[in-house]
Amino acid sequence: MRPIELTLDGFRSYAGTATFNFEGRRLVGIVGPIGSGKSSILDAVAFALYGRTPRREAGTKAVINQRRGEARVALTFSVDGQRWKVVRALRRKGPSAHALYRLEDGREIEAIDREREVERRIESLLGLDWDGFRRSVLLAQYQFAGFLEATPGEKDAVLKGVFGFERLDGMRAAAKARLDAAAAQMGALDRLRGQAENDRRDLAVAVAERDTRAARLEAVAAVANRVAEADREWTEAGRQHAEAEAQMKRLAALGGQVPAAEEAAAVLGAATEAAGAVEAREGEARAAEAAAARAEASLRAALEAAGGRAAIDEATGLVALAAAEQRAADEADARAAKAHSEEQEAAAAEAAAAGVVGDAEKERAAALKHGEKAAAGREKAAAALHEAHRREAALSLRGTLEVGAPCPVCEQPIVRLPRGRKAAGVATAERALETAEATNRSAQARLTAAEADLARAREAAGAASRQRGRAAIEAEEALRAAARANEGLAATRRRLKELLGEGDAVALLSERRSAVAGAEAAAAEARRAAQESARESAEARRRAEEAKTGLHGLARRLAEVVGRLGADIEVSADPAVLRTVVERVGELWRSASREAEARGAAGSAAVRQAAERRTSLLAEAGLPADADPPGLRLEAERALAGVQGRITELQRRLGELALLEQEERETVARHALLQRLHADLAPAAFQKYVLDERRRDLAALGSEQFEALSGGRYRFSDDGEFAVVDLSAAEATRAAGSLSGGETFLASLGLALALAEMVTREGGRLDAFFLDEGFGSLDPEHLDLAMEGVERLVAGSDRLVVVVSHVAAMRERIEDLIVLGKDSLTGDTQVLAGATPGG
């Protein structure tokens, strides 16, 4: 298998579509920063071939780019000179798609579109299943020791696929099939020997029975032939009789179509009468049409005198319009007078409201003055009450005071006690304050009422003012409407005068309309009379056409009867011709009916004679009257054929026995040879030997590569188990798992190089190797050795080797590079160079 072209779309970090062309390329390096999608190229090759990747062995949707809903991979590759293309697509929602195509001149000439069929076909083409591929062709990142650490059975499976040893399984299956066929042939010989004597006895009985049945067939055939001749005569007589009967029925049916002389006379008379009626009715119609034309002329004259129909129609509308406009003008004048009266009433109401506002303002001023006076009296009474309370408090405290003690009011030492006297009247002061407060409240109430009255008066004055404004506007609009209505009425009257002249427009219009209406009625009556005459004329023509149709129908009936009778008579719609034809057709029909009756009688007699002869022949042969000679002959033929078939089968089995007896020695020898071959090709025999040899050869050649790659330190053991021999430790043997990471990579690379060389020597199918990120574990010396080994892989061959590495020295050693980058924002892969050879 050699890759030719790889396309990725939405696969891992490849958000878009990227195509890599490997045709003509041999050693290709894939370089780029970490996360730029280097390993994804090898993952895509594995996914295209096997539907899985080394990191995710089962098909998974995790390979779909995070911003895409679908990932698609297509790989074109060649195997044994044929080109193939495999396409796989995974979707986040919905089923996946898998297809394999065989290509010829760029065309798809074979297609497989079922996943399991695609996988089986690819394994057959490559000779490797998934495990064999990833252990021998694809040395994936961190999985270099796949073949090295595989079990012996897994190593054998890889070698079988690489070297095509699966063909041994096919050879063993073919040997088993031929062995089974030889055994079946020997078993058949034994069975045939067991039944041979019975077959010979049955053959003698069958031959005797065949002779008897052959004689029976000959006798039945002779009778059947004679009876068949009688049947043919009976059939022919029956046919003639049936034809005669059919002719009689046709003539009987045809007799109903032959018109009688009375019917023909009625049709001809109706045609003559209809033709006369047409001429009379057409004259009447022409006269009525002339009268209608005169009435139309009179109508046109009346209309012209009235100024035309349009003028009458316009005047009619204007008379109605003038009446409506007169009513509108009267109504507009009335509305204007009413609006003027309402305006005057609103002005009077506005003046009255202004007087109320003046009175309310005066009352508010008086209430305000009265309130101020009441408030002053209240303050004076409150002060008098306070003084009375103070004096009363001092007198009440005198009894508790002592000279030299602090005063409870001012806290000063008391020098002398206040003089005792009678306190002023507090009750009198309180009553005075209550009276002042009542007066103040009354004044405030009066002020509040005055202000409320003033607000209401002002509101009423505003409403009256607004009402007067509205009334003025309405009065003005009413006057304008009345003016417009009177102007329209005047214009309508002027137009009526132009149309009708001086005078009462209604009377003038009525007079002209009456004149026109009379002319219209006369014209309408004349048109009705003309239409009635035209209808009667059309009816006369219709009846004439019906009569003519009757003539043609009579002619067609006669022509059909003449044709069916086979007579040479000319038929037309001419009444004179039709009378003659009716007579001749009647005579012909009666003559043909008599002839058909005679043929029917003769045919009936022939049928009876043929039936009597058939019965006589069957009686002579000893057969019943209802026997079926053809059926008896067919039965005898089948019986004879059955006996002959048994004879043929018995003869075939006896001949087969003789032939098998001749081949028996050869068959026995072939059976023994096939048994030995089948046993030798068993996995535990020849295949084991061959695979052991291949493992030892691979170990020997791999040792050379491993020793060169490790700088002379390591080899593999010679027993084909691939244990590691440490040449620097007295050739001590150690397990492969004890090697370091770099050493493990060198060991795996050595085996890969050896396997490739062995395949090349034997013309095998490994035309591609993929190495992923193992070189970073090597020092400069071993890196050079590893690169030399890789370069040997492609030397002198068309093999493709793809190396993935971020090691700078590898980039310098490999000329053909695929350079990748990644978007700093999205992380998507960017193909910078090398997608095509030299690109």
C-alpha positions in Angstrom: 0.0 0.0 0.0 1.4 3.4 -1.0 -0.5 6.7 -0.3 -1.0 9.0 -3.2 -3.2 11.8 -1.9 -4.8 12.6 1.5 -7.6 15.2 2.1 -8.7 16.3 5.6 -11.8 18.5 6.2 -12.9 19.3 9.7 -10.6 16.7 11.1 -9.1 17.6 14.5 -7.3 21.0 14.3 -8.0 21.2 10.5 -11.1 23.4 10.6 -11.0 23.8 6.8 -10.0 21.6 3.9 -6.3 20.5 3.4 -5.0 18.2 0.7 -1.5 16.5 0.7 -0.2 15.0 -2.5 2.4 12.2 -1.9 2.8 11.0 -5.5 6.4 10.8 -6.5 7.6 11.6 -2.9 9.7 9.3 -0.8 11.1 10.7 2.4 8.8 13.4 3.8 9.2 15.3 7.0 6.2 16.9 8.9 7.4 19.8 11.1 5.8 22.5 13.0 5.1 23.8 16.5 3.4 21.7 19.2 -0.3 21.4 18.5 0.0 22.4 14.8 -1.6 19.1 13.6 1.5 17.1 12.7 0.3 13.8 14.2 -3.2 14.4 12.8 -1.9 13.7 9.3 -0.9 10.2 10.3 -4.1 9.8 12.4 -6.0 10.7 9.2 -4.3 8.0 7.2 -5.1 5.4 9.9 -8.7 6.7 10.2 -9.2 6.5 6.4 -8.0 2.9 6.2 -9.3 1.5 9.4 -11.9 4.0 10.8 -9.8 4.5 13.9 -6.6 6.3 15.1 -3.7 5.1 17.3 -4.9 7.3 20.2 -8.6 6.4 19.8 -8.8 2.9 18.4 -12.6 2.9 18.1 -14.3 5.2 15.6 -15.2 8.3 17.6 -16.7 11.8 17.1 -13.9 13.3 19.1 -11.9 13.7 15.9 -14.4 16.3 14.6 -13.1 19.9 14.8 -14.8 21.7 17.7 -16.3 24.3 15.4 -17.5 21.9 12.7 -20.4 19.4 12.6 -18.7 16.9 10.4 -15.2 15.5 9.8 -14.3 14.0 6.4 -11.1 12.2 5.4 -10.3 10.8 1.8 -7.2 8.8 1.0 -6.2 7.7 -2.5 -3.6 4.8 -2.5 -2.2 2.1 -4.8 -1.9 -1.6 -4.2 -0.4 -4.1 -6.7 -0.7 -1.6 -9.5 -4.4 -0.7 -8.8 -5.6 2.6 -7.5 -8.2 2.9 -4.7 -9.9 5.7 -2.9 -11.4 5.4 0.6 -13.7 8.1 2.0 -15.0 8.3 5.6 -17.1 11.0 7.3 -18.3 11.3 10.9 -21.2 13.6 11.9 -22.1 14.9 15.3 -25.8 14.3 14.4 -26.8 11.6 12.0 -25.1 8.5 10.6 -21.5 8.2 9.4 -20.5 7.5 5.8 -17.9 5.0 4.6 -17.1 4.2 0.9 -14.3 2.5 -1.0 -13.8 3.1 -4.8 -11.5 1.3 -7.3 -10.2 3.9 -9.8 -9.2 3.5 -13.4 -8.2 6.5 -15.5 -9.6 8.7 -12.7 -13.1 7.1 -13.0 -14.8 5.1 -10.2 -15.4 1.6 -11.7 -16.2 -0.2 -8.5 -17.9 1.1 -5.3 -18.4 -0.4 -1.8 -20.5 1.7 0.6 -21.0 -0.5 3.7 -18.7 0.0 6.6 -18.0 -3.6 7.4 -17.5 -4.4 3.7 -15.1 -1.5 3.4 -13.0 -2.7 6.3 -12.9 -6.3 5.1 -11.8 -5.2 1.6 -9.1 -2.9 2.9 -7.7 -5.7 5.2 -7.7 -8.0 2.2 -5.9 -5.4 0.0 -3.3 -4.5 2.6 -2.9 -8.0 4.0 -3.0 -6.4 7.5 -5.7 -5.9 10.1 -5.6 -2.9 12.4 -3.2 -4.4 15.0 -0.8 -5.6 12.2 -0.9 -2.1 10.6 -0.1 -0.2 13.7 2.7 -2.6 14.7 4.5 -2.7 11.4 3.5 0.3 9.2 2.5 3.1 11.6 4.9 3.7 14.6 2.7 6.1 16.4 3.7 8.6 19.0 4.5 6.8 22.3 3.6 3.4 20.7 6.9 2.5 19.1 7.3 -0.8 20.8 4.0 -2.3 19.4 5.7 -5.1 17.4 8.6 -5.5 19.8 6.3 -6.1 22.8 3.6 -8.1 21.0 2.9 -11.7 21.8 4.2 -14.5 19.5 0.7 -15.0 18.1 0.4 -11.2 17.4 3.8 -11.2 15.7 2.8 -14.1 13.5 -0.4 -12.3 12.5 1.6 -9.3 11.4 4.1 -11.4 9.4 1.3 -13.4 7.7 -0.3 -10.2 6.5 3.0 -8.5 5.5 4.3 -11.5 3.5 1.0 -12.7 2.1 1.0 -15.9 4.1 -2.8 -15.7 4.5 -2.7 -17.3 1.0 -1.7 -20.5 2.8 -5.1 -20.5 4.6 -6.7 -20.2 1.1 -4.6 -23.1 -0.2 -5.6 -25.3 2.8 -9.3 -24.4 2.3 -8.9 -25.3 -1.4 -7.3 -28.6 -0.5 -10.1 -29.3 2.0 -12.7 -28.7 -0.7 -11.0 -31.0 -3.1 -10.6 -33.6 -0.4 -14.3 -33.4 0.3 -15.1 -33.8 -3.4 -12.9 -36.9 -3.7 -14.6 -38.4 -0.6 -18.0 -37.6 -2.0 -17.0 -39.4 -5.3 -15.8 -42.5 -3.4 -19.1 -42.5 -1.4 -21.1 -42.2 -4.6 -19.2 -45.2 -6.0 -20.1 -47.3 -3.0 -23.8 -46.3 -3.2 -23.9 -47.1 -7.0 -22.4 -50.5 -6.4 -25.1 -51.3 -3.8 -28.0 -50.5 -6.2 -26.5 -51.7 -9.5 -28.3 -55.1 -9.4 -31.7 -53.5 -8.8 -31.0 -51.0 -11.6 -30.3 -53.9 -14.1 -33.5 -55.7 -13.1 -35.6 -52.5 -13.2 -34.1 -51.7 -16.6 -35.4 -55.0 -18.2 -38.9 -54.4 -16.8 -38.9 -50.9 -18.0 -37.9 -51.9 -21.6 -40.8 -54.4 -21.8 -43.2 -51.8 -20.5 -41.9 -49.3 -23.1 -42.7 -51.7 -26.0 -46.2 -52.3 -24.7 -46.9 -48.6 -24.3 -45.5 -47.9 -27.7 -48.0 -50.3 -29.3 -50.8 -48.7 -27.3 -49.8 -45.3 -28.5 -49.7 -46.4 -32.2 -53.3 -47.8 -32.0 -54.7 -44.7 -30.1 -53.0 -42.4 -32.6 -54.6 -44.1 -35.6 -58.1 -43.8 -34.1 -57.3 -40.2 -33.0 -56.3 -39.2 -36.6 -59.6 -40.5 -38.1 -61.7 -39.0 -35.4 -59.8 -35.7 -35.8 -60.8 -35.7 -39.5 -64.4 -36.2 -38.6 -64.1 -33.5 -36.0 -62.7 -31.1 -38.6 -65.7 -31.9 -41.0 -68.1 -31.3 -38.0 -66.3 -28.1 -37.2 -66.5 -26.8 -40.8 -70.2 -27.7 -41.1 -70.9 -26.0 -37.8 -69.0 -22.9 -39.0 -71.1 -22.8 -42.2 -74.3 -23.3 -40.2 -73.2 -20.6 -37.7 -72.4 -18.2 -40.6 -75.8 -18.7 -42.1 -77.5 -18.2 -38.7 -75.5 -15.1 -38.2 -76.4 -13.8 -41.7 -80.1 -14.4 -41.0 -79.8 -12.5 -37.7 -78.0 -9.6 -39.4 -80.7 -9.5 -42.2 -83.4 -9.6 -39.6 -81.8 -6.7 -37.7 -81.2 -5.0 -41.0 -84.9 -5.3 -41.9 -85.7 -2.9 -39.2 -83.6 -0.3 -41.0 -85.3 -0.6 -44.4 -87.7 2.4 -44.5 -91.2 1.8 -45.6 -92.8 3.7 -48.5 -95.2 5.5 -46.1 -92.2 6.7 -44.0 -90.4 8.0 -47.1 -93.5 9.8 -48.3 -93.9 11.6 -44.9 -90.2 12.7 -44.9 -90.5 14.0 -48.5 -93.8 15.9 -47.8 -92.4 17.5 -44.6 -89.4 18.8 -46.6 -91.7 20.3 -49.3 -94.0 22.0 -46.8 -91.0 23.4 -44.7 -89.4 25.0 -47.8 -92.7 26.9 -48.6 -93.0 28.1 -45.0 -89.5 29.5 -45.1 -90.2 31.7 -48.1 -93.4 33.2 -46.5 -91.9 33.9 -43.1 -88.8 35.5 -44.5 -91.0 38.1 -46.4 -92.9 38.9 -43.2 -89.6 39.4 -41.4 -88.3 41.8 -44.0 -91.5 44.0 -43.7 -91.2 44.0 -39.9 -87.6 45.0 -40.1 -88.5 48.0 -42.4 -91.2 49.2 -39.9 -88.7 49.0 -37.0 -86.2 51.1 -39.0 -88.9 53.8 -39.5 -89.8 53.8 -35.8 -86.1 54.2 -34.9 -85.8 57.2 -37.2 -88.8 58.8 -35.5 -87.2 58.2 -32.1 -84.0 59.8 -33.3 -86.0 62.9 -34.5 -87.7 63.2 -31.1 -84.4 63.0 -29.3 -82.9 65.6 -31.5 -85.8 67.9 -30.9 -85.3 67.4 -27.1 -81.6 68.2 -27.3 -80.5 64.7 -27.1 -80.8 61.9 -24.5 -77.8 63.2 -22.6 -79.4 66.7 -22.2 -82.7 65.1 -21.0 -80.8 62.9 -18.5 -78.7 65.9 -17.3 -81.9 68.1 -16.9 -83.6 65.3 -15.0 -80.7 65.2 -12.6 -80.5 69.0 -12.3 -84.2 69.3 -11.5 -83.7 66.8 -8.6 -80.5 68.6 -7.6 -82.2 72.1 -7.6 -84.9 70.8 -5.3 -82.3 69.3 -2.9 -80.3 72.5 -3.1 -83.4 74.7 -2.3 -84.0 72.6 0.8 -80.3 72.8 1.8 -80.4 76.7 1.3 -83.5 77.0 3.5 -82.0 74.8 6.2 -78.7 76.8 6.1 -80.6 80.1 6.5 -82.5 78.8 9.4 -79.3 77.5 11.1 -77.6 80.9 10.6 -80.6 82.8 12.2 -80.5 80.3 15.1 -76.7 80.6 15.6 -77.0 84.5 15.7 -79.7 84.3 18.4 -77.5 81.8 20.4 -74.5 84.2 20.1 -76.6 87.1 21.5 -77.8 84.9 24.4 -74.2 83.9 25.2 -73.0 87.6 25.2 -75.8 88.4 27.8 -74.7 85.5 29.9 -71.1 86.6 29.8 -72.0 90.1 31.0 -74.1 88.7 33.9 -71.2 86.4 34.9 -68.8 89.4 35.0 -71.2 91.2 37.4 -71.3 88.2 39.7 -67.4 88.1 39.7 -67.3 91.8 40.8 -69.7 91.2 43.7 -67.7 88.1 44.8 -64.5 90.1 44.7 -66.1 92.8 47.0 -67.3 90.2 49.4 -63.8 88.6 49.6 -62.2 92.0 50.4 -64.7 92.6 53.2 -64.2 89.1 54.6 -60.4 89.5 54.5 -60.6 92.8 56.5 -63.0 91.3 59.0 -60.6 88.3 59.4 -57.6 90.5 60.1 -59.6 92.4 62.8 -60.8 89.1 64.4 -57.2 87.7 64.4 -55.9 90.8 66.3 -58.7 90.5 69.0 -57.7 86.8 69.4 -54.1 87.6 70.0 -55.0 90.3 72.5 -57.2 87.9 74.5 -54.5 85.2 74.5 -52.0 87.6 76.0 -54.4 88.7 78.7 -55.1 85.0 79.6 -51.3 84.3 79.8 -50.8 87.2 82.2 -53.6 86.0 84.4 -52.1 82.5 84.5 -48.7 83.9 85.4 -50.1 86.0 88.3 -52.1 83.0 89.6 -48.9 80.8 89.5 -46.8 83.3 91.6 -49.5 83.5 94.3 -49.8 79.8 94.5 -46.0 79.4 95.0 -45.6 82.1 97.7 -46.6 79.7 100.5 -43.6 77.4 99.6 -40.9 80.1 99.5 -38.3 80.9 102.2 -35.9 83.8 102.4 -32.4 82.7 101.4 -33.6 79.6 99.5 -33.4 79.5 95.7 -36.4 80.5 93.7 -38.0 77.5 91.9 -38.5 79.7 88.9 -35.3 81.7 88.5 -33.1 79.7 90.9 -31.8 83.0 92.6 -31.8 83.3 96.3 -35.0 84.8 97.7 -34.3 88.2 99.4 -37.9 88.8 100.5 -41.2 87.1 100.0 -43.7 88.7 97.4 -46.6 90.6 98.9 -49.8 88.6 99.1 -52.8 89.9 97.0 -55.8 88.5 95.3 -55.2 87.1 91.7 -57.0 88.6 88.6 -59.9 86.5 87.1 -58.5 83.7 84.9 -62.0 82.5 84.0 -62.9 85.9 82.6 -59.8 85.9 80.5 -60.5 82.4 79.2 -64.1 83.4 78.2 -62.7 86.5 76.4 -60.3 84.3 74.5 -63.0 81.8 73.5 -65.2 84.7 72.3 -62.2 86.1 70.2 -61.4 82.6 68.8 -65.1 82.1 67.8 -65.1 85.5 66.1 -61.8 84.6 64.3 -63.2 81.2 63.1 -66.3 83.0 61.8 -64.2 85.5 59.9 -62.1 82.7 58.4 -65.2 80.8 57.4 -66.6 83.9 55.8 -63.3 84.4 53.9 -63.2 80.8 52.7 -66.8 81.0 51.5 -66.1 84.3 49.8 -63.0 82.9 48.0 -65.1 79.8 46.9 -67.9 82.0 45.6 -65.3 84.1 43.7 -63.7 81.0 42.1 -67.1 79.7 41.0 -68.0 83.1 39.6 -64.8 83.3 37.7 -65.3 79.7 36.3 -68.9 80.6 35.3 -67.6 83.8 33.6 -64.9 81.8 31.7 -67.5 79.2 30.6 -69.8 82.0 29.5 -66.9 83.6 27.5 -66.0 80.4 25.8 -69.7 79.7 25.0 -70.0 83.2 23.4 -66.8 82.4 21.3 -68.2 79.1 20.1 -71.6 80.7 19.3 -69.8 83.4 17.3 -67.9 80.8 15.3 -71.0 78.7 14.7 -72.9 81.8 13.5 -70.1 82.7 11.1 -69.9 79.1 9.7 -73.7 79.0 9.3 -73.7 82.2 7.3 -71.0 80.9 5.0 -72.9 77.6 4.5 -76.1 79.5 3.7 -74.1 81.6 1.1 -72.6 78.4 -0.5 -76.1 76.7 -0.7 -77.6 79.7 -2.4 -74.7 80.0 -4.8 -75.1 76.3 -5.8 -78.9 76.7 -6.3 -78.3 79.7 -8.6 -75.8 77.8 -10.7 -78.1 74.8 -11.1 -81.0 77.1 -12.1 -78.8 78.8 -14.7 -77.8 75.4 -16.2 -81.5 74.3 -16.4 -82.3 77.5 -18.2 -79.5 76.7 -20.7 -80.9 73.2 -21.3 -84.7 73.8 -21.2 -85.2 77.6 -21.9 -87.4 80.0 -20.0 -90.2 78.7 -18.0 -91.0 76.1 -15.4 -88.1 73.6 -15.6 -90.2 70.7 -14.2 -93.0 71.3 -16.8 -90.6 71.8 -19.7 -88.7 68.6 -18.8 -91.9 66.6 -18.4 -93.1 67.7 -21.9 -89.9 66.7 -23.6 -89.6 63.4 -21.7 -93.2 62.5 -22.7 -92.4 63.1 -26.4 -89.3 61.0 -26.3 -91.0 58.2 -24.3 -93.8 57.9 -26.9 -91.2 57.6 -29.7 -89.3 55.1 -27.6 -92.4 53.0 -27.0 -93.2 53.0 -30.7 -89.7 52.0 -31.6 -89.7 49.3 -29.0 -92.9 47.8 -30.3 -91.6 47.9 -33.8 -88.4 46.2 -32.7 -90.4 43.5 -30.8 -92.5 42.9 -33.9 -89.4 42.6 -36.1 -87.8 40.2 -33.5 -91.0 38.1 -33.5 -91.0 37.9 -37.3 -87.3 37.1 -37.3 -87.9 34.3 -34.7 -90.8 32.9 -36.8 -88.5 33.0 -39.9 -85.7 31.3 -37.9 -88.2 28.7 -36.7 -89.3 28.0 -40.3 -85.7 27.6 -41.3 -85.1 25.3 -38.4 -88.0 23.1 -39.5 -86.7 23.2 -43.0 -83.3 22.1 -41.7 -85.0 19.3 -39.7 -86.8 18.2 -42.9 -83.5 18.3 -44.8 -81.9 16.3 -42.0 -84.7 13.8 -42.3 -83.9 13.5 -46.0 -80.2 13.0 -45.3 -81.0 10.5 -42.5 -83.2 8.5 -44.8 -80.5 8.6 -47.5 -77.9 7.4 -44.9 -80.1 4.6 -43.7 -80.7 3.5 -47.3 -76.9 3.8 -48.1 -76.1 1.7 -45.1 -78.6 -1.1 -46.0 -77.3 -1.0 -49.6 -73.7 -1.3 -48.4 -74.5 -4.2 -46.0 -76.4 -6.0 -48.8 -73.5 -5.5 -51.1 -75.7 -3.9 -53.9 -74.5 -1.4 -56.5 -77.1 1.3 -56.1 -76.4 5.1 -56.0 -78.1 6.9 -53.1 -78.6 10.7 -52.8 -80.9 13.1 -50.9 -83.0 13.8 -54.0 -86.6 12.9 -53.2 -87.2 11.3 -56.7 -84.1 9.1 -56.3 -85.1 8.1 -52.7 -88.5 6.8 -53.8 -86.9 4.5 -56.3 -84.1 3.3 -53.9 -86.7 2.4 -51.2 -88.4 0.0 -53.6 -85.2 -1.6 -54.8 -83.7 -2.0 -51.3 -86.9 -3.8 -50.1 -86.7 -6.3 -52.9 -82.9 -7.0 -52.3 -83.4 -7.6 -48.6 -86.2 -10.1 -49.1 -84.1 -12.0 -51.6 -81.0 -12.2 -49.3 -83.1 -13.4 -46.4 -84.4 -16.4 -48.5 -80.9 -17.3 -49.6 -79.5 -17.2 -45.9 -82.3 -19.5 -44.8 -81.4 -22.1 -47.4 -77.7 -22.0 -46.4 -78.6 -22.5 -42.7 -80.7 -25.6 -43.5 -77.8 -27.1 -45.5 -75.3 -26.4 -42.7 -77.5 -28.0 -40.1 -77.7 -31.2 -42.1 -73.9 -31.4 -42.6 -73.4 -31.0 -38.8 -75.6 -34.0 -38.1 -73.8 -36.2 -40.6 -70.3 -35.3 -39.2 -71.5 -36.1 -35.6 -72.9 -39.5 -36.7 -69.5 -40.4 -38.4 -67.5 -39.5 -35.3 -69.8 -41.7 -33.1 -69.4 -44.6 -35.6 -65.5 -44.4 -35.5 -65.4 -44.4 -31.7 -67.7 -47.4 -31.6 -65.5 -49.3 -34.1 -62.4 -48.7 -31.9 -64.3 -49.9 -28.8 -64.4 -46.4 -27.2 -67.4 -44.7 -25.6 -69.1 -41.8 -27.5 -67.7 -39.2 -25.0 -64.1 -40.4 -25.3 -61.3 -37.8 -26.0 -58.9 -39.4 -28.6 -56.4 -36.5 -28.4 -56.4 -36.8 -24.6 -55.9 -40.5 -24.8 -53.0 -40.1 -27.2 -51.4 -37.4 -24.9 -51.8 -39.8 -22.0 -50.2 -42.6 -23.9 -47.3 -40.3 -25.0 -46.7 -39.2 -21.4 -46.8 -42.8 -20.1 -44.3 -43.8 -22.8 -42.1 -40.8 -22.0 -42.1 -41.7 -18.3 -41.0 -45.2 -19.0 -38.3 -43.9 -21.3 -37.1 -41.5 -18.7 -36.7 -44.3 -16.1 -34.8 -46.3 -18.7 -32.5 -43.3 -19.4 -31.9 -42.7 -15.7 -31.1 -46.4 -15.0 -28.7 -46.5 -18.0 -27.0 -43.3 -16.7 -26.5 -44.7 -13.3 -25.1 -48.0 -14.7 -22.8 -46.0 -17.0 -21.7 -43.7 -14.1 -20.8 -46.8 -12.1 -18.7 -48.1 -14.9 -16.9 -44.8 -15.3 -16.3 -44.5 -11.5 -14.9 -48.0 -11.4 -12.4 -47.0 -14.1 -11.4 -43.9 -12.1 -11.5 -45.5 -8.6 -7.8 -46.1 -8.3 -7.0 -42.6 -9.4 -9.6 -41.1 -6.9 -8.2 -43.2 -4.0 -4.7 -41.9 -4.7 -5.8 -38.3 -5.0 -7.8 -38.6 -1.8 -4.7 -39.8 0.1 -2.6 -37.0 -1.4 -5.1 -34.3 -0.5 -5.4 -35.7 3.1 -1.6 -35.3 3.5 -1.6 -31.8 1.9 -4.4 -30.6 4.1 -2.6 -31.8 7.2 0.7 -30.3 6.1 -0.9 -26.9 5.6 -2.3 -26.8 9.1 -1.2 -23.8 11.2 0.7 -26.1 13.5 2.7 -27.6 10.7 3.9 -25.9 7.5 2.7 -22.4 8.5 4.4 -22.6 11.8 7.6 -23.7 10.2 7.5 -20.8 7.6 6.6 -18.2 10.3 9.4 -19.4 12.6 11.8 -19.0 9.7 10.5 -15.5 9.0 10.8 -14.5 12.7 14.4 -15.8 12.8 15.2 -14.0 9.6 13.6 -10.8 10.9 15.6 -11.1 14.2 18.8 -11.6 12.3 18.3 -8.7 10.0 16.9 -6.6 12.8 20.0 -7.3 14.9 22.1 -5.8 12.2 20.0 -2.7 12.1 19.7 -2.4 15.9 23.4 -2.8 16.4 24.1 -0.1 13.8 21.5 2.3 15.3 22.7 1.7 18.9 26.3 2.3 18.0 27.3 -1.4 18.4 25.7 -1.9 21.9 22.6 -4.0 21.2 21.4 -6.9 19.1 18.3 -9.2 19.1 18.4 -12.8 20.2 18.8 -15.4 17.4 15.8 -17.5 18.5 13.2 -15.2 16.9 11.8 -14.1 20.4 13.3 -10.6 20.0 15.0 -10.5 23.4 17.7 -7.8 23.7 21.4 -8.9 23.8 23.5 -6.3 25.5 26.9 -6.5 23.8 28.5 -4.1 26.3 27.5 -6.4 29.2 29.1 -9.7 28.1 26.2 -10.4 25.7 23.7 -10.6 28.6 20.1 -11.2 27.5 17.5 -8.8 28.8 13.8 -8.2 28.2 12.8 -5.5 25.6 10.8 -3.7 28.4 14.0 -2.9 30.2 15.2 -0.5 27.5 14.9 3.2 27.9 12.6 5.3 25.8 15.2 6.2 23.3 16.6 2.7 23.2 13.1 1.3 22.7 12.6 3.7 19.7 15.9 2.5 18.2 14.9 -1.2 18.7 11.5 -0.6 17.1 13.0 1.4 14.2 15.5 -1.3 13.7 12.8 -3.9 13.4 10.8 -1.6 11.0 13.9 -1.1 8.8 14.5 -4.9 8.8 10.9 -5.7 8.0 10.9 -3.2 5.1 14.1 -4.7 3.7 12.7 -8.3 3.9 9.5 -7.2 2.1 11.5 -5.4 -0.6 13.6 -8.5 -1.2 10.5 -10.7 -1.7 8.3 -8.2 -3.6 5.9 -7.6 -0.7 3.2 -5.1 -0.1 4.7 -2.6 2.4 5.4 0.5 0.4 4.9 3.1 3.2 6.1 3.7 6.7 5.0 6.4 9.2 7.2 7.4 12.1 5.8 9.8 14.7 7.9 11.7 17.3 10.4 9.2 18.5 13.5 11.1 17.6 13.3 13.6 20.4 14.5 11.0 22.9 17.9 10.5 21.0 21.2 12.2 21.4 22.9 13.7 18.3 25.0 10.6 17.7 22.1 8.2 17.7 19.9 10.7 15.9 22.4 10.6 13.0 22.4 6.8 13.1 18.5 6.7 13.1 18.3 9.1 10.1 20.8 7.0 8.2 18.6 4.0 8.8 15.5 5.9 7.7 17.2 7.1 4.6 18.1 3.5 3.8 14.4 2.7 3.8 13.8 4.8 0.7 17.1 4.2 -1.1 16.5 2.6 -4.5 12.7 2.1 -4.0 9.4 3.9 -4.5 8.6 3.5 -0.8 7.0 6.5 1.0 8.4 7.2 4.5 6.7 10.0 6.5 8.5 11.3 9.6 6.8 13.5 12.2 9.2 15.4 14.4 9.8 18.8 16.0 13.6 18.1 16.3 15.5 20.8 14.5 18.2 18.4 13.3 15.6 16.2 11.6 14.3 19.3 9.8 17.8 20.0 8.5 18.4 16.4 7.3 15.1 16.0 5.4 14.7 18.1 2.2 11.0 17.4 1.4 9.1 19.0 4.3 5.4 19.6 5.1 5.5 22.8 7.2 2.6 23.4 9.5 1.6 26.4 11.7 -1.4 27.3 13.8 -3.7 30.3 14.2 -2.8 32.2 17.3 -6.4 32.9 18.1 -8.3 29.7 17.1 -5.5 27.1 17.2 -6.5 25.9 13.8 -3.9 24.2 11.6 -2.3 26.3 8.8 -0.5 24.5 6.0 2.5 26.8 5.3 4.4 24.7 2.7 4.8 21.2 1.2 1.3 20.1 0.5 2.4 19.1 -3.0 5.8 17.8 -4.2 8.2 20.7 -4.1 5.5 23.0 -2.8 
